[in-house]
Amino acid sequence: MAEAVAADAHGIPRGFPRMALYVLLGFSAGLPFYMFSTVLSVRLADHGVVLAVIGFFAWVQLLPTFKFLWAPLLDRYDVPGFARFFGKRRGWIMLSQLGVFTSMVAMAVFSDDASLPLTALFAVLLAFWTTTLEVAADAWRIELAPTPEEQGPVAASNLWGYRTAMVAAGSGALLFADAAGSISASLRSIGIEPGWTASYLLIAAGAAVPLPILALLPRAPGCGGGRLASLAIGLITAAGILLALAAGTAAVGWVILSAASGIGISADTNVLPWVLGIAMLPFILLALALPWIRDAAPDSPVRASTAVGPYADFFWRYGYIAIPILAFVSAYRMGDVLALNLSKPMILALGYTKTQIGWADGAVALGSSIIGVGLGGWMVTKWRWGITLSVGAFFAALGNFGFVWLAHMPVDQNTLYFATAADQFGNGMAGAVFVVYLSMLVNPRFPGAQYAFLSGFAFLLARLLAGAGGSIVTKLDKAGYNGFDMFFLASGVISLAALLFLPLLANAKPRPDDRPVEPA
């Protein structure tokens, strides 16, 4: 039966507000992020988990870094059932939202954190499905807005939705956890933490809101089949995929934890040398492979391969300048990532309550973040990249320095508001600038895979260091320093140090693609 609502070339109803769609996609991807990062770190601290182990949980956030490993699958394959009616991009988005919902429900059920391996399992699953959702949404966004002029407002709208969802999830979860946790203690006798269980269930319900909206959009161009049949087959397929992935993740996790225990890694282990060594490997391997990739013909296996072709294309186009590009993007958001996992445990240690943190992460964080994102989106349309990236980095670093200032001030709600506003304003501005910069590096031939690689690699070093952050702070404290002060000062300085690459990158241009343009 023909669709009653006319749709454009992307399957979006004519007259449907495009900016609302971008906000919706950002919202659906941003809502779960804090639940396996910032909120989880507060939850673990609330349950008495030591700082070093809380730091280790930051490595769950490495999954977005490695999304390039499965991102080509989203460009190449469809989700059975969903894709018959909704198309490739929407099909993956819908599957990912189901994965996000089920993972958060599982984290709610086991919210007492009595078994940290079980907490880690569901956090990893939540991170995986959140990341997959971002890959699909980013690819669709780049397809819908292929030029810099279109990407500026699109990226700002997407980030408004994303950061609004993150703030709503982080603030709402903390406020709800404190309120619900004070109502009843009887459920704790059966292993359920009322506050945290209610928080994760609440955010899980919110994460499911975009799903029916996408399901009600018209049929995607070039697709056949009925809506109800596609939904039914898609849901059955999704159930099988979710169960299989959970079982596989549990098996891999058991092997990793057993190996770590076997070589003596614990909360007292100095993991920083290992982290730095691992962080250098990608740069060394890329430098060795570049001459070979640079000389590869269009039909060579490395460039024609579905698995590695999209990534080889980036290095083929940029050549040796790709190494400083990757070094720059690795350092640019360093302060934001490092602060994400340890800022809340530090604020709790200063004497602030979850409710106070929740209020600060609510309207204050949201308003300042929206302003920062808006200014960042405006800057990329008006200023040169060197100025735009420098301004973003400067304000992002000020946010990190603000945590040092907060630690030396009396406990006061207004002081917390000011530090939170500075942090979120800077991160919002830098985030908007960074998203557009990465998007402009992408070859439109491979939007999903290349953006996944660049945005993932950009956070590899930062997330590796974040996992060692708890150990670093603990060891600095034992050495007689103020560990949190040194940590946040260093993270802000590293973000500013990324600007040293800008003179080298100012004239970086990719060479033209030597393959024929694929038909639309």
C-alpha positions in Angstrom: 0.0 0.0 0.0 1.3 3.4 -0.9 2.4 5.7 1.8 -0.1 8.5 2.7 2.7 10.9 3.5 5.0 12.1 0.8 8.7 11.8 1.6 11.8 13.3 0.2 14.9 11.4 -1.2 15.9 10.4 2.3 12.5 9.1 3.5 11.7 12.2 5.6 8.1 13.6 5.3 7.9 16.7 3.2 7.4 19.7 5.6 8.9 17.7 8.5 11.3 20.1 10.4 14.8 18.9 9.5 16.4 20.5 12.5 14.0 18.7 14.7 15.2 15.4 13.2 18.8 16.3 13.9 18.0 17.2 17.5 16.1 13.8 17.8 19.1 11.9 16.4 21.4 13.7 18.8 19.1 13.1 21.7 18.8 9.4 21.0 22.6 9.0 20.9 23.4 11.2 23.8 20.9 10.0 26.4 22.7 6.7 27.4 26.2 8.0 27.3 26.5 9.3 30.9 24.9 6.1 32.2 28.1 4.1 31.4 30.5 7.0 32.2 29.8 9.8 34.6 26.7 8.4 36.3 28.3 5.0 36.6 31.4 6.5 38.3 29.1 8.2 40.9 27.2 5.0 41.4 30.4 3.0 42.0 31.8 5.7 44.3 28.4 5.6 46.2 29.0 1.8 46.7 32.5 2.3 48.1 34.5 1.1 45.1 38.1 2.4 45.3 39.1 5.3 43.0 41.6 3.1 41.0 38.9 0.7 40.0 36.5 3.5 39.1 39.2 4.7 36.8 39.5 1.2 35.2 35.7 1.5 34.4 36.6 4.4 32.1 38.1 1.8 29.7 34.5 0.9 28.9 34.5 4.2 27.0 37.1 2.8 24.7 34.4 1.0 22.7 33.5 4.2 20.8 37.2 4.5 20.0 37.2 1.1 18.3 33.9 1.6 16.5 35.8 1.6 13.2 36.1 -2.2 13.6 32.4 -2.7 13.0 31.4 0.6 11.3 32.0 -0.7 7.8 29.3 -3.3 8.5 26.7 -0.5 8.9 27.7 0.9 5.5 27.7 -2.5 3.8 24.8 -4.5 5.4 21.2 -4.0 6.3 19.4 -5.1 9.4 17.0 -7.9 8.4 13.4 -6.9 8.7 13.9 -3.3 9.6 15.7 -2.4 6.4 12.9 -3.7 4.2 10.7 -0.7 5.0 12.9 1.8 6.9 16.1 1.6 5.0 19.7 0.9 6.0 20.4 3.9 8.3 17.1 3.9 10.1 17.2 0.1 10.5 20.6 0.3 12.3 19.4 3.2 14.4 16.3 1.2 15.5 18.3 -1.9 16.3 20.8 0.1 18.4 18.0 1.8 20.3 16.7 -1.6 21.3 20.2 -2.6 22.4 20.5 0.6 24.5 17.1 0.0 26.2 17.8 -3.7 27.1 21.3 -2.9 28.4 20.1 -0.1 30.7 17.3 -2.3 32.0 19.9 -5.0 32.9 22.1 -2.3 34.7 19.0 -1.3 36.6 18.3 -4.9 37.7 21.8 -5.4 39.0 22.2 -1.9 40.4 23.8 -2.8 43.7 27.2 -3.5 42.0 27.7 -6.5 44.2 29.3 -8.2 41.2 31.6 -5.7 39.4 32.2 -8.1 36.5 28.5 -8.2 35.9 28.3 -4.4 36.1 31.1 -4.2 33.6 29.4 -6.6 31.2 26.2 -4.6 30.9 28.2 -1.3 30.8 30.1 -2.7 27.9 26.9 -3.7 26.1 25.4 -0.3 26.7 28.6 1.4 25.4 28.5 -0.9 22.3 24.9 -0.1 21.3 25.3 3.6 22.1 28.3 3.7 19.8 26.6 1.8 17.1 23.7 4.2 17.3 26.1 7.1 16.9 27.8 5.5 13.9 24.4 5.1 12.1 23.2 8.5 13.1 26.5 10.2 12.0 26.5 8.5 8.6 22.9 9.6 8.0 23.7 13.2 9.1 26.7 13.4 6.7 24.5 12.1 3.9 21.8 14.6 4.7 24.2 17.6 4.9 27.2 17.0 2.7 28.6 20.6 2.6 30.4 22.7 5.3 27.6 25.4 5.1 25.0 22.7 5.8 27.1 20.9 8.4 27.5 23.9 10.7 23.8 24.2 11.7 23.3 20.5 11.4 26.1 19.7 13.7 25.0 22.3 16.2 21.4 20.9 16.2 22.7 17.4 16.5 24.9 18.4 19.5 22.1 20.4 21.1 20.1 17.2 21.1 23.1 15.1 22.2 24.2 17.3 25.0 20.7 18.0 26.2 20.2 14.3 26.5 23.5 13.8 28.3 22.7 16.5 30.8 19.1 15.3 31.3 20.4 11.8 31.9 23.2 12.8 34.1 21.3 15.3 36.2 18.0 13.4 36.2 19.7 10.1 37.2 21.5 11.7 40.2 18.5 13.6 41.4 16.2 10.6 41.0 18.7 8.3 42.6 19.0 10.5 45.7 15.2 10.9 46.0 14.2 7.3 45.3 17.0 6.0 47.5 15.7 7.8 50.5 12.2 6.5 50.1 12.8 2.8 50.9 15.6 0.6 52.2 13.6 -2.6 52.2 14.5 -3.6 48.6 18.2 -3.6 49.5 17.7 -6.9 51.3 17.1 -8.6 48.0 20.0 -7.0 46.2 18.2 -4.0 44.6 19.3 -0.4 45.1 16.0 1.5 44.9 17.6 4.8 43.8 19.9 3.5 41.1 17.4 1.0 39.9 14.7 3.7 39.4 17.2 6.0 37.7 18.4 3.5 35.1 14.8 2.4 34.4 13.8 6.0 34.0 16.6 6.8 31.5 15.9 3.5 29.7 12.3 4.6 29.1 13.5 7.9 27.8 16.0 6.2 25.5 13.1 4.3 23.9 11.1 7.5 23.0 12.7 8.1 19.6 12.1 4.5 18.5 8.3 4.8 17.7 8.9 8.2 16.1 11.3 6.6 13.6 9.0 3.7 13.1 6.2 6.0 12.1 8.2 7.8 9.4 7.3 6.9 5.8 8.9 4.1 3.8 12.5 4.8 2.8 13.1 5.4 -0.9 13.8 2.1 -2.8 12.4 -0.1 0.0 9.4 -2.4 -0.3 7.3 -4.5 2.1 4.8 -3.5 4.7 5.5 -1.6 7.9 4.1 -4.1 10.4 5.8 -7.1 8.7 9.1 -5.3 8.7 8.8 -4.4 12.4 7.9 -8.0 13.3 10.8 -9.5 11.5 13.1 -6.8 12.7 12.2 -7.3 16.3 12.7 -11.1 16.1 16.1 -10.6 14.4 17.0 -7.9 17.0 16.3 -10.3 19.9 18.7 -12.9 18.4 21.4 -10.4 17.8 21.1 -8.9 21.3 21.3 -12.3 23.0 24.2 -13.5 20.8 26.2 -10.4 21.5 25.6 -10.6 25.2 26.8 -14.2 25.3 29.9 -13.4 23.2 30.8 -10.3 25.3 30.5 -12.3 28.5 32.9 -15.0 27.2 35.5 -12.4 26.0 35.2 -10.5 29.3 35.8 -13.7 31.3 39.0 -14.4 29.3 40.3 -10.8 29.7 39.6 -10.7 33.5 41.2 -14.1 33.9 44.3 -13.0 32.0 44.6 -9.8 34.0 44.3 -11.6 37.2 46.9 -14.2 36.1 49.5 -11.5 35.4 48.8 -9.8 38.7 46.9 -6.6 37.6 45.0 -5.1 40.5 43.9 -1.8 41.9 47.5 -1.2 43.1 49.1 -1.8 39.8 50.8 1.1 38.0 49.2 0.8 34.6 50.4 4.1 33.2 53.5 2.7 31.4 51.4 0.1 29.7 48.8 2.7 28.7 51.4 5.0 27.2 53.0 2.1 25.3 49.6 0.9 23.9 48.8 4.5 22.9 51.9 4.8 20.8 51.4 1.6 18.8 48.8 3.0 16.4 51.1 5.9 15.4 54.0 3.6 14.9 52.0 1.1 12.8 50.5 3.8 10.7 53.9 5.4 10.0 55.2 2.0 8.8 52.1 1.3 6.6 51.8 4.8 5.0 54.3 4.3 2.1 52.5 1.2 1.0 49.0 2.7 1.2 50.1 5.9 -0.5 51.2 4.0 -3.6 48.2 1.6 -3.7 46.2 1.5 -6.9 42.4 1.9 -6.8 41.8 -1.8 -7.3 44.5 -2.9 -4.9 43.2 -5.2 -2.0 43.9 -2.6 0.7 41.8 0.1 -1.0 39.1 -2.2 -2.5 38.5 -4.2 0.7 35.2 -3.6 2.5 36.9 -4.1 5.8 39.9 -1.8 5.5 39.3 0.1 2.3 37.5 3.1 3.9 40.3 3.6 6.4 43.1 3.1 3.8 41.3 5.8 1.7 41.8 8.4 4.4 45.6 7.8 4.5 45.8 7.5 0.7 44.2 11.0 0.4 46.1 12.8 3.1 49.5 10.9 3.0 52.0 11.7 5.7 50.1 14.7 7.0 47.6 12.2 8.3 49.9 11.4 11.2 49.9 15.0 12.6 46.1 15.2 11.9 45.6 12.2 14.1 47.9 13.5 16.8 46.0 16.8 16.8 42.6 15.2 17.1 43.9 12.8 19.8 44.9 15.7 22.0 42.2 18.3 21.2 39.4 16.8 23.4 41.8 15.4 26.1 40.6 17.6 28.9 36.9 16.8 28.4 37.4 13.0 28.4 39.7 13.0 31.4 37.4 15.1 33.4 34.4 13.0 32.5 35.2 10.0 34.7 36.9 11.6 37.7 35.2 15.0 38.1 32.1 13.7 39.9 34.0 11.5 42.4 36.2 14.5 43.2 33.1 16.7 43.7 31.6 14.0 46.0 34.8 13.9 47.9 34.7 17.7 48.4 31.4 17.2 50.4 28.7 17.9 47.7 25.7 15.6 47.6 24.3 13.8 44.6 21.3 16.2 44.7 23.6 19.2 44.5 25.5 17.7 41.7 22.3 16.8 39.9 21.0 20.4 40.1 24.3 21.7 38.8 24.2 19.2 35.9 20.6 20.2 35.1 19.6 23.7 33.9 23.0 25.3 34.6 24.9 22.7 32.6 22.3 22.5 29.9 22.0 26.3 29.3 25.7 26.9 29.2 26.3 23.8 27.0 23.6 25.0 24.5 25.2 28.5 24.4 28.6 26.9 23.8 27.4 24.6 21.1 25.6 27.5 19.3 28.6 29.7 19.4 30.8 26.9 18.1 28.4 26.1 15.3 28.3 29.8 14.4 32.1 30.1 14.5 32.7 27.4 11.9 30.6 29.2 9.4 32.3 32.6 9.9 36.0 32.1 11.0 39.0 30.3 9.7 39.8 26.9 11.2 42.9 28.0 13.0 41.0 30.7 15.0 37.9 28.5 15.5 39.8 25.5 16.8 42.0 27.8 19.1 39.1 29.5 20.7 37.3 26.2 21.3 40.4 24.6 22.9 41.0 27.7 25.1 37.5 27.6 26.6 37.6 23.8 27.0 40.8 24.1 29.0 39.3 26.8 31.3 36.6 24.3 32.2 39.3 21.8 33.5 41.1 24.6 35.4 37.7 25.4 36.9 37.7 22.1 38.8 41.0 23.0 40.4 39.5 26.3 41.5 36.4 24.5 42.8 38.6 22.2 45.0 40.0 25.2 46.9 36.7 27.0 47.5 34.3 26.4 50.4 31.4 24.0 49.6 28.7 26.2 48.1 26.0 25.5 45.5 26.7 28.7 43.6 30.4 27.9 43.3 29.5 24.5 41.9 27.1 26.1 39.5 29.9 28.4 38.2 32.5 25.7 37.8 29.9 23.4 36.0 28.8 26.2 33.7 32.4 27.0 32.7 33.1 23.3 32.0 30.0 22.7 29.9 30.3 26.0 28.0 33.8 25.2 26.9 33.1 21.5 26.1 30.0 22.5 24.1 31.9 25.0 22.0 34.9 22.7 21.4 32.6 19.8 20.7 30.6 21.7 18.0 33.8 22.9 16.3 35.4 19.4 16.5 32.4 17.6 15.0 32.4 19.8 11.9 36.2 19.6 11.6 36.1 15.8 11.6 33.2 15.8 9.2 35.1 17.9 6.7 38.0 15.3 6.7 35.6 12.6 5.6 35.4 11.3 2.1 31.6 11.3 1.2 32.1 7.9 -0.4 32.6 6.4 3.1 30.7 8.7 5.5 29.9 6.2 8.2 33.2 4.3 8.4 35.6 7.2 8.1 33.7 9.4 10.6 33.6 6.4 12.9 37.4 6.0 12.5 38.3 9.6 13.0 35.9 10.3 15.9 37.0 7.0 17.5 40.7 7.5 17.1 40.3 11.1 18.4 39.5 9.7 21.8 41.8 6.7 22.0 44.7 8.2 23.9 42.4 10.3 26.2 40.3 7.2 27.1 43.3 5.0 27.7 44.7 7.7 30.1 41.3 8.1 31.7 41.3 4.5 32.7 44.6 5.1 34.5 43.3 8.3 36.0 42.2 6.9 39.3 45.6 5.2 39.8 47.4 8.4 38.8 45.5 10.5 41.3 46.0 7.9 44.1 49.8 7.7 43.5 50.1 11.5 43.4 48.3 11.7 46.7 50.6 9.1 48.2 53.6 11.1 46.9 52.4 14.2 48.8 50.8 16.1 46.0 47.2 17.0 45.5 46.3 14.3 43.0 43.1 15.9 41.6 44.8 19.3 41.2 47.7 17.9 39.2 45.4 15.7 37.2 43.0 18.5 36.0 45.8 21.0 35.5 47.6 18.6 33.3 44.5 17.6 31.3 43.8 21.3 30.5 47.4 22.0 29.4 47.4 18.9 27.1 44.2 20.2 25.4 45.9 23.6 24.8 49.1 21.8 23.6 47.1 20.4 20.7 47.1 23.8 19.1 50.9 23.5 18.4 49.9 21.3 15.4 47.8 24.0 13.8 50.5 25.7 11.8 51.4 22.3 10.2 47.7 21.5 9.4 46.7 24.9 8.1 47.3 24.0 4.5 46.5 20.2 4.7 44.6 19.3 1.6 43.6 15.8 0.5 44.5 14.7 -3.0 41.6 14.1 -5.4 40.0 10.6 -5.4 41.2 8.6 -8.4 38.1 6.4 -8.6 35.0 7.1 -10.6 32.1 8.7 -8.7 29.6 6.1 -7.6 26.0 6.6 -8.8 23.7 8.1 -6.1 
